[in-house]
């Protein structure tokens, strides 16, 4: 029986043999939501990098790169945009390659690079992602990006939503997956209302971007699944 496990923080990734899993990176507010939306909207690729300096280095590599850098919820000065989903529209990203660094999501991805395969999850592509995972017949590890290595509610709730769709299949759940699913069942009827209490949504509200929160909590808006190929996130075909 395949495993369906939830890693509640990037700090816990060393406790897993990630090479035994398909890893799903989850950073609901807002990196993975924006990545999924950008790939759906025709971005040729999104290159996740860990450091702002790595992102800036792409300035010298050509005009087809858009540079996106976020720290503590804000766009880093001098970059094209951060990780608001509203920056990843067709008009802005179609045919472009985005180089992205964020506080949490790209950090979690880099720590998971030894995985069999890395895909990106969000509420926006929830059912499409779950249907694909069901068809893989493999171990799945949902990696919650959290906030600066701490647990957070929104990523765990999304992990619980995935568990909800997969648990009837041939999967053995770990305790974190069971807990995430229990949490999702508490909040599923009104995700936006339930997640208003989260510390990250409070941070985003102080920045005046409540619309980002509402956007990221839309379920099944898109079908694209970003997958990591070498150093680039591209559309899974």
C-alpha positions as CSV (number, residue, x, y, z in Angstrom):
1,X,0.0,0.0,0.0
2,X,1.3,3.4,-0.9
3,X,1.9,6.1,1.7
4,X,0.1,9.5,1.8
5,X,2.0,11.6,4.2
6,X,2.0,15.3,5.2
7,X,5.2,17.2,6.2
8,X,3.9,20.1,8.3
9,X,7.0,22.3,7.9
10,X,10.1,22.4,5.7
11,X,12.1,22.0,8.9
12,X,10.8,18.4,9.0
13,X,11.8,17.4,5.5
14,X,15.0,15.7,6.7
15,X,12.8,13.2,8.6
16,X,11.5,11.9,5.3
17,X,13.3,9.9,2.5
18,X,12.0,12.3,-0.1
19,X,13.5,10.2,-2.9
20,X,10.7,7.6,-2.2
21,X,7.9,10.1,-2.9
22,X,6.1,12.2,-5.4
23,X,6.3,15.6,-3.5
24,X,3.6,18.2,-3.7
25,X,4.8,21.6,-2.7
26,X,2.1,23.7,-0.9
27,X,2.3,27.5,-0.2
28,X,-1.3,28.6,-0.5
29,X,-0.7,32.3,0.5
30,X,0.6,32.8,-2.2
31,X,3.5,31.2,-4.1
32,X,2.1,27.9,-5.3
33,X,-1.3,29.5,-6.1
34,X,0.5,32.1,-8.3
35,X,2.7,29.4,-9.9
36,X,-0.3,27.3,-10.8
37,X,-2.1,30.3,-12.2
38,X,0.9,31.5,-14.2
39,X,1.5,28.1,-15.8
40,X,-2.3,27.9,-16.6
41,X,-2.0,31.4,-18.2
42,X,0.8,30.4,-20.6
43,X,4.0,31.1,-18.8
44,X,6.6,29.1,-20.6
45,X,8.3,28.2,-17.3
46,X,8.8,29.4,-13.8
47,X,12.3,29.0,-12.4
48,X,12.3,28.8,-8.6
49,X,15.4,30.1,-6.9
50,X,16.3,30.4,-3.2
51,X,18.0,33.8,-3.0
52,X,17.1,37.3,-4.1
53,X,20.6,37.5,-5.6
54,X,20.1,34.4,-7.7
55,X,16.9,36.0,-9.1
56,X,18.7,39.3,-9.8
57,X,21.4,37.5,-11.7
58,X,18.9,36.6,-14.5
59,X,18.8,40.3,-15.5
60,X,22.0,39.7,-17.5
61,X,20.6,36.6,-19.3
62,X,18.0,38.1,-21.6
63,X,14.8,40.1,-22.1
64,X,12.5,37.1,-21.9
65,X,12.8,36.8,-18.2
66,X,10.4,38.3,-15.7
67,X,12.0,38.7,-12.2
68,X,9.7,38.0,-9.3
69,X,11.0,38.4,-5.7
70,X,9.0,38.4,-2.5
71,X,10.1,38.7,1.1
72,X,7.8,39.0,4.1
73,X,4.8,39.5,1.8
74,X,6.2,42.4,-0.1
75,X,7.7,42.8,-3.5
76,X,11.5,43.2,-3.2
77,X,12.5,46.7,-4.5
78,X,13.7,46.7,-8.1
79,X,11.9,43.5,-9.2
80,X,9.1,43.2,-11.8
81,X,6.6,41.8,-9.2
82,X,6.3,39.4,-6.2
83,X,4.0,36.5,-5.8
84,X,0.5,38.0,-6.0
85,X,-1.6,35.8,-8.4
86,X,-2.8,39.0,-10.1
87,X,0.7,39.4,-11.4
88,X,0.5,36.1,-13.3
89,X,-2.3,36.9,-15.8
90,X,-2.1,35.9,-19.5
91,X,-1.3,39.5,-20.4
92,X,1.8,39.5,-18.2
93,X,3.3,36.0,-18.4
94,X,2.2,34.3,-21.6
95,X,5.3,33.1,-23.4
96,X,7.6,34.4,-20.7
97,X,9.9,32.7,-18.2
98,X,9.4,33.9,-14.7
99,X,12.3,33.7,-12.2
100,X,10.8,33.5,-8.7
101,X,12.0,33.7,-5.1
102,X,9.7,33.7,-2.1
103,X,10.0,33.6,1.6
104,X,8.6,30.1,2.0
105,X,7.5,28.2,-1.1
106,X,10.8,28.2,-3.1
107,X,12.6,27.3,0.1
108,X,10.4,24.2,0.6
109,X,10.9,23.2,-3.0
110,X,14.7,23.4,-2.9
111,X,14.8,21.2,0.2
112,X,12.7,18.6,-1.7
113,X,14.7,18.4,-4.8
114,X,15.7,14.7,-4.3
115,X,12.1,13.6,-4.7
116,X,11.0,11.2,-7.5
117,X,8.9,14.1,-8.9
118,X,7.9,17.5,-7.7
119,X,4.5,19.0,-8.5
120,X,2.8,22.2,-7.3
121,X,-0.5,22.2,-5.5
122,X,-3.1,24.9,-4.7
123,X,-6.8,25.1,-4.2
124,X,-6.9,26.5,-7.7
125,X,-6.0,23.1,-9.2
126,X,-7.1,20.8,-6.4
127,X,-9.2,18.2,-8.2
128,X,-6.9,18.1,-11.3
129,X,-3.9,17.5,-9.0
130,X,-5.8,14.8,-7.0
131,X,-6.9,13.0,-10.1
132,X,-3.3,12.9,-11.3
133,X,-2.0,11.7,-8.0
134,X,-4.6,8.9,-7.9
135,X,-3.3,7.7,-11.3
136,X,0.4,7.5,-10.2
137,X,0.3,4.5,-7.9
138,X,3.1,5.9,-5.8
139,X,3.9,7.4,-2.4
140,X,2.8,11.0,-2.0
141,X,4.3,13.6,0.4
142,X,2.5,16.9,0.8
143,X,5.1,19.5,1.9
144,X,3.6,22.5,3.6
145,X,5.8,25.5,3.1
146,X,4.6,27.1,6.4
147,X,5.9,30.5,7.5
148,X,9.7,30.7,8.0
149,X,9.8,27.0,8.9
150,X,6.8,27.2,11.3
151,X,3.5,25.4,10.9
152,X,0.8,27.3,9.3
153,X,-3.0,26.7,9.0
154,X,-3.7,27.4,5.3
155,X,-1.1,25.0,3.9
156,X,-2.2,22.3,6.3
157,X,-5.8,22.8,5.4
158,X,-5.0,22.3,1.8
159,X,-3.1,19.1,2.6
160,X,-6.2,18.0,4.3
161,X,-8.3,18.7,1.2
162,X,-6.0,16.5,-0.8
163,X,-6.2,13.7,1.8
164,X,-10.0,14.1,1.6
165,X,-9.9,13.2,-2.1
166,X,-7.3,10.5,-1.9
167,X,-8.1,8.7,1.4
168,X,-10.7,6.3,-0.1
169,X,-7.9,4.9,-2.4
170,X,-5.0,2.6,-1.7
171,X,-3.1,4.9,0.6
172,X,-1.8,4.5,4.2
173,X,-2.1,7.8,6.0
174,X,0.4,9.1,8.6
175,X,-0.8,11.0,11.7
176,X,-0.1,14.4,10.1
177,X,-2.3,13.5,7.1
178,X,-5.1,12.4,9.5
179,X,-4.8,15.6,11.5
180,X,-4.8,17.8,8.3
181,X,-7.9,16.0,7.0
182,X,-9.7,16.5,10.3
183,X,-8.8,20.2,10.1
184,X,-10.0,20.5,6.6
185,X,-13.4,19.0,7.6
186,X,-13.8,21.7,10.1
187,X,-13.1,24.5,7.6
188,X,-14.2,23.2,4.2
189,X,-17.6,24.8,4.1
190,X,-16.2,28.3,4.2
191,X,-12.5,28.3,3.6
192,X,-12.3,32.1,3.5
193,X,-14.0,32.6,6.8
194,X,-12.1,29.8,8.5
195,X,-8.7,31.1,7.3
196,X,-9.4,34.7,8.2
197,X,-7.9,33.8,11.6
198,X,-4.5,32.8,10.2
199,X,-1.4,34.7,11.0
200,X,-0.4,34.9,7.3
201,X,-3.8,36.3,6.3
202,X,-3.3,39.0,9.0
203,X,0.0,39.9,7.5
204,X,-1.5,40.1,4.0
205,X,-4.4,42.3,5.3
206,X,-1.9,44.7,6.8
207,X,-0.4,45.0,3.3
208,X,-3.8,45.7,1.9
209,X,-4.1,42.6,-0.3
210,X,-7.1,40.8,1.0
211,X,-8.1,40.2,-2.6
212,X,-5.1,37.9,-3.0
213,X,-6.4,35.7,-0.1
214,X,-9.9,35.4,-1.7
215,X,-8.3,34.6,-5.0
216,X,-6.1,31.8,-3.6
217,X,-9.0,30.1,-1.9
218,X,-11.0,29.6,-5.1
219,X,-11.4,25.8,-5.7
220,X,-10.8,24.3,-9.2
221,X,-10.4,27.5,-11.1
222,X,-7.8,25.9,-13.3
223,X,-6.5,22.4,-14.4
224,X,-2.8,23.0,-15.0
225,X,-0.3,21.1,-12.8
226,X,3.2,22.6,-12.7
227,X,6.0,20.0,-12.5
228,X,9.7,20.5,-11.9
229,X,11.8,19.5,-15.0
230,X,15.5,20.1,-14.2
231,X,15.4,23.6,-12.8
232,X,12.2,24.8,-14.3
233,X,8.5,24.4,-13.4
234,X,6.6,23.7,-16.6
235,X,3.1,22.4,-17.4
236,X,2.6,18.7,-16.8
237,X,1.5,17.1,-20.0
